[in-house]
Amino acid sequence: MEQVSLKWLEKVLKTRALGNTDNNIINDISTDTRTIKKGNLFIALKGENFNGNDFISEALKKGAIGAVIQKDERIKNKKFNDFFLLETEDTLSALHKIAKAYRREHALTMVNITGSNGKTTTKEMTYSVLSTAFKTYKTNANFNNEIGVPKAVLSLDNTFDAAVLELGMTHKGDIHKLIKITSPRIRILTNIGPAHLKNFSSLVDIARAKAEIFDCYKQKDIAVFNIDDSLVKKMSSGFPGEKITFGLCPEAIIRAQEIENNGFTLVI
């Protein structure tokens, strides 16, 4: 991550810092005290089974210069002599706002990948191709959710030409939230399967949720999708940008032929 100022952060979150703002240059942002380093900002995420507010003291001991907390939280027995606090309605939303603003300042080519199966393999293949010509970033396997994706975005800097991010989901709306942060130029949908049926009533509902990868588009954006999958084909039909299809059927722009155990021929 490139350095950002406290002033920039206040503008993004539309709030004013409390406490000591003398140290106002942030080297990195962390949600985990195990990764905190000197000059970092700690975002105290709050979930059903954890509260990042409980780890503020540990973050400060490790060199954090400030923290983002929810307004209903308080730091017990702490004076603001050595750090600053930014209070927000929701710290996860704050993380998303910060990542979204940071992404808009980095004009690299963003590739996002989702699907019920094959996300990681497709990510690795895409990265391998792009990295032959461009300095390319890729997400770690577990950085594909509402916390991991914004953290991946915040790992970027101006030395990267491209980034390949995997997007996962658990519920409807998850991918839409992530797309708003990442603003991808290229969107890849691999397939639709029953992997999330416990949270959805049908494959069609899963398809609709996965198709959120085509949301928030610009006319110059590109959709790459599996035309052999009827649900993928249907859900991508309304995308107005350029479409690149892959599969086995003759109408696929990119298709595999002569498939054998040790490989296949790619026809374009």
C-alpha positions in Angstrom: 0.0 0.0 0.0 1.1 3.5 -0.7 1.0 6.1 2.1 -2.2 8.0 2.6 -2.7 11.0 4.9 -5.1 11.3 7.8 -6.7 14.3 6.0 -7.4 12.0 3.0 -8.9 9.4 5.4 -11.1 12.0 7.1 -12.4 13.1 3.7 -13.2 9.5 2.6 -15.0 8.6 5.9 -16.6 12.1 6.3 -15.5 12.4 9.9 -12.9 14.1 12.0 -10.2 12.4 14.0 -10.1 12.5 17.8 -7.0 12.6 19.8 -3.4 13.1 18.8 -3.2 13.8 15.0 0.5 14.8 14.9 1.3 11.4 13.3 -0.8 11.9 10.2 0.8 9.7 7.5 -0.5 6.2 7.4 1.9 3.5 6.0 -0.6 0.7 5.8 -4.0 -0.5 7.0 -4.7 -3.6 8.9 -7.7 -5.5 10.4 -5.5 -8.0 12.3 -3.1 -7.1 15.1 -0.9 -10.0 14.1 0.1 -8.0 11.0 0.3 -4.5 12.6 3.5 -2.6 12.0 4.7 0.9 13.0 2.8 3.6 11.3 -0.2 1.5 10.5 -3.9 2.2 10.9 -6.0 -0.4 12.7 -9.6 -1.0 11.6 -11.5 -2.6 14.5 -13.9 -4.8 12.7 -16.9 -6.2 14.7 -18.6 -9.5 14.1 -20.9 -11.9 15.8 -18.0 -13.7 17.6 -15.4 -11.0 17.8 -14.8 -7.3 18.5 -11.7 -5.6 17.1 -12.2 -2.9 19.8 -10.8 -5.5 22.3 -7.5 -5.4 20.5 -6.9 -1.7 20.3 -4.3 -1.7 23.0 -2.4 -4.5 21.3 -2.4 -2.6 18.0 -1.1 0.5 19.7 1.7 -1.4 21.4 2.8 -2.7 18.0 3.0 0.8 16.6 -0.4 1.6 15.2 -0.8 5.4 15.1 -4.6 5.3 15.1 -7.8 3.2 14.8 -11.2 3.2 13.2 -13.9 2.2 15.6 -17.7 2.1 15.6 -19.4 5.0 17.3 -21.1 2.8 19.9 -17.7 1.6 21.1 -15.4 3.2 23.7 -11.8 2.8 24.6 -11.7 2.1 28.3 -9.0 3.7 30.4 -7.2 5.2 27.4 -6.2 8.7 26.8 -5.7 9.9 23.3 -2.1 11.2 23.9 -0.4 8.9 21.5 -2.9 8.0 18.9 -6.1 9.1 17.0 -9.5 7.6 16.6 -11.9 7.8 13.7 -15.5 7.0 14.7 -17.8 5.5 12.1 -21.3 3.9 12.0 -19.8 0.6 10.8 -16.2 -0.3 10.5 -16.6 -2.9 7.7 -18.4 -0.2 5.7 -15.5 2.1 6.5 -13.0 -0.5 5.2 -15.0 -0.7 2.0 -15.1 3.1 1.5 -11.4 3.4 2.1 -10.6 0.6 -0.4 -13.0 2.0 -3.0 -11.4 5.5 -2.8 -7.9 4.0 -2.9 -8.8 1.9 -6.0 -10.1 5.0 -7.9 -6.6 6.5 -7.5 -4.9 3.6 -9.2 -5.6 3.3 -13.0 -4.5 -0.3 -13.5 -6.4 -3.0 -15.4 -8.6 -4.9 -12.9 -9.7 -8.5 -13.6 -12.4 -10.0 -11.4 -13.3 -13.7 -11.4 -16.2 -15.5 -9.9 -18.2 -18.8 -10.4 -19.2 -21.9 -8.4 -16.1 -23.8 -9.5 -12.7 -23.0 -11.0 -12.2 -19.5 -9.6 -8.7 -20.1 -8.2 -7.5 -22.1 -11.2 -8.8 -19.4 -13.6 -7.2 -16.7 -11.4 -3.8 -18.5 -11.6 -4.0 -19.0 -15.3 -5.0 -15.4 -15.9 -2.2 -14.2 -13.7 0.3 -16.4 -15.5 -0.6 -15.0 -18.9 -0.7 -11.3 -17.8 2.5 -11.5 -15.8 4.5 -12.4 -18.9 4.0 -8.8 -20.1 2.8 -6.8 -17.1 3.6 -6.4 -13.5 0.5 -8.2 -12.1 -1.0 -8.6 -8.7 -3.1 -11.6 -7.6 -5.1 -12.3 -4.5 -4.3 -15.0 -2.1 -6.7 -17.9 -2.0 -8.6 -16.7 1.1 -8.8 -13.0 0.0 -12.1 -13.3 -1.8 -14.7 -12.1 0.6 -16.0 -8.8 2.1 -12.8 -8.4 4.2 -10.3 -10.0 1.9 -11.1 -8.2 -1.3 -10.8 -4.6 0.1 -7.6 -5.7 1.8 -6.3 -7.0 -1.5 -7.2 -3.7 -3.1 -5.2 -1.8 -0.4 -2.2 -4.0 -1.2 -1.9 -2.4 -4.7 0.4 0.5 -5.6 1.4 2.3 -8.7 4.0 -0.2 -9.7 1.3 -2.7 -10.8 -0.1 -2.6 -14.3 -2.9 -5.2 -13.6 -4.6 -7.1 -10.8 -6.5 -10.4 -10.8 -8.9 -10.7 -7.9 -11.1 -13.7 -7.1 -14.6 -12.9 -5.8 -16.5 -15.3 -3.5 -20.0 -15.0 -2.1 -22.2 -16.4 0.6 -25.4 -14.4 0.1 -27.1 -12.3 -2.6 -25.6 -8.9 -2.8 -22.1 -10.0 -1.8 -20.5 -9.7 -5.2 -22.3 -6.5 -6.0 -20.6 -4.9 -2.9 -17.2 -6.1 -4.0 -17.7 -4.9 -7.6 -18.4 -1.4 -6.4 -15.0 -1.5 -4.6 -12.9 -3.1 -7.4 -14.4 -1.4 -10.5 -13.1 -4.2 -12.9 -12.4 -3.7 -16.5 -12.6 -7.4 -17.2 -15.2 -9.7 -15.5 -15.0 -13.5 -15.7 -17.8 -15.9 -14.8 -16.8 -19.6 -14.9 -19.9 -21.6 -14.2 -23.0 -22.0 -12.0 -23.2 -25.0 -9.6 -24.9 -26.0 -6.3 -22.0 -25.0 -4.1 -24.1 -22.3 -2.3 -27.5 -24.0 -2.3 -27.8 -23.9 1.5 -28.1 -20.1 1.3 -30.2 -20.0 -1.9 -33.5 -21.6 -3.0 -32.4 -22.7 -6.5 -29.6 -22.7 -9.1 -31.3 -19.7 -10.8 -30.9 -17.7 -7.6 -27.3 -18.6 -7.4 -26.9 -17.6 -11.0 -28.5 -14.2 -10.3 -26.1 -13.6 -7.4 -23.1 -14.6 -9.4 -24.2 -12.4 -12.3 -23.7 -9.4 -10.0 -20.2 -9.5 -11.4 -21.6 -7.7 -14.4 -23.0 -4.9 -12.3 -21.7 -1.3 -12.2 -20.3 -1.6 -15.6 -18.8 0.9 -18.1 -19.3 0.6 -21.8 -15.7 -0.2 -22.3 -15.8 -3.2 -19.9 -15.3 -6.8 -21.0 -17.3 -9.9 -20.0 -15.6 -13.3 -20.3 -18.0 -16.2 -19.7 -18.7 -19.9 -20.2 -21.2 -20.2 -23.0 -21.6 -24.0 -22.4 -23.4 -23.2 -19.1 -26.9 -22.2 -20.0 -27.4 -20.2 -16.8 -24.2 -18.3 -17.3 -25.2 -17.6 -20.9 -28.6 -16.3 -19.8 -27.3 -14.1 -17.0 -24.7 -12.5 -19.2 -27.0 -11.7 -22.1 -27.8 -8.3 -20.8 -24.2 -7.1 -20.4 -23.8 -4.2 -22.9 -20.0 -4.3 -23.2 -17.7 -6.5 -25.2 -18.3 -10.3 -24.7 -15.8 -13.0 -25.0 -17.2 -16.5 -24.7 -15.3 -19.8 -24.0 -16.4 -23.4 -24.1 -16.7 -26.5 -26.2 -19.6 -25.5 -28.4 -19.0 -24.2 -31.9 -20.3 -20.7 -31.2 -17.7 -20.1 -28.5 -15.1 -17.5 -29.4 -12.4 -19.4 -27.5 -13.0 -23.2 -27.6 -11.2 -26.3 -26.6 -10.8 -29.2 -29.1 -8.9 -32.5 -29.3 -9.3 -32.9 -25.5 -7.1 -35.7 -24.1 -5.8 -36.7 -20.7 -2.6 -34.7 -21.2 -4.1 -31.5 -22.7 -6.2 -29.9 -25.4 -6.0 -27.6 -28.4 -7.2 -24.0 -28.0 -8.9 -22.5 -31.0 -9.6 -18.8 -31.3 
